[in-house]
């Protein structure tokens, strides 16, 4: 059985660093292909990109993690738009019989607002990219190990949990629990009252859970950023 080389650890957890971690975990857990094992050998070469882990492995994991995140998001956005059109628009508060119809934003006005929001967001991102230096280290190099690594800001709370709990709990179970809680929040409110009303009393339980979850993640993120 061939010994696989270890992957470099970048000084900052950029997208390439995340891909490197995924590649290391997968290829470290996957069995080494042997002669006569056609499917296993083909799958291993498809993922790793050769006989052993190398730069092509990082490139493949980076590309797949980008596609694997962007493609489902696009599909969900298309499905959301289809449901909104099919259901007759976004929700609106119920009105008593005889009440005049509620004012609605015209489609042209809505499209103009969305385009303006899009352009302002792109302009803000361009300004940040030009004037704010991203906190990333040098490109990952074989054998270039560093002592201090820091995750992207969206994962800082997970990195802070890794200082407290074992990796299986902080890196796997905790994020899955957060996603599960977010998915179950709509089912905490089965009432038909308070539809399309901000901070309605009927959905108070879901609001409290969401606020607590947000504050916990924010506190962990700030604590990790101040280290």
Phi, psi and omega in degrees: 000130183281146177271127183272141179288147178285155182270151177289153177250113181290156182292336174231148181278076175281184179298322177294325177293320176298318178297322179296319178296318178296319180295319180295317180296315184292310184288337176284331179270333182285143179288147178292129181295141179241166180296138178091352180258084189296309184293315180297318180296316180295317180296318180297315180293326179294321181280312186281325181089019180164200181286330184214169181292134180202195181301325180294331177294315177299318180297318180294316180293323177297314181296318182289327180287331174289311180295319182294337176268321185284318184297311176299325179296318178296317179297319178294323178294319178295317180295321179297313178299321178296317181293321179297317179293319182291324182275002175090020179109182180286165182293151176221151181301145178290147179236151182288155178302133180094347179288148179292152179296147180288145178294138179240149178284132179292154183299319181297320179293318180296316179296319179297319179294318180295318179296318179296318177297319178299314182294320178295322178295316178297319179297319179296320178294321178296317179296318177297319180294329183279317190256346181245121180283126181292140182280067178239156180268192179291164178302148180295132179234144179303125179082000181273078180275146179232159182276324185250124175233144181224135182283164170301159187300331181288343180247010181297325181294327176290319178297325178291324176295328179294340175281346185251314186248165176297156183302323182296326181278310185286325185266343183237301186291319181296311176299322177295322178295320178297315178297321179294319178297316179297323180290331182269351182304316180299337183274000175280345181236103180261002183282147176271000180270156179074022181290135178062030176242125181295134176052049179289157182290330182294331181258028184297323182297313179296323179295318181295316179299317181294319180294317179298316179298317179297316181294322178296314179295320179296317180296317179294322180294315180296318179298318179291324181290332182273358180290000000 
